[in-house]
Amino acid sequence: MESVKLCPTQTITENPEQMERIKRNKIPTLSLEERMDNFHVVELGFSEEMAIEEAKRCLKCGYCSIDQERCTGCGICRYVCPQQDVITMEALVKVS
């Protein structure tokens, strides 16, 4: 079995809303002429270079922003979020 080199993980500290937007690459396809009279796969897939560029795009995976002005502290967001460990709730004590 071939060994796989793992990439180091990194924490994203910048707001995804402020990240540079990179357009999605179009997947190369067979021309209409090449599609006629056969059942070959139409989508050819990305080249290595295109795949690397596509992987650099921000997909906002697991990113969640909470509007502190509207949050009631109910915790429902933490319950329904598939990335539950990224949402933390801190109890705030109001001092008058």
Buried (B, 14 or more C-beta within 10 A) or exposed (E): EEEEEEEEEEEEEEEEEEEEEEEEBEEEEBEEEEEEEEEEEEEEEBEEEBEEBBEEBBEEEEBEEEEEEEEEEEEEEBEEEEEEEEBEEEEEEEEE
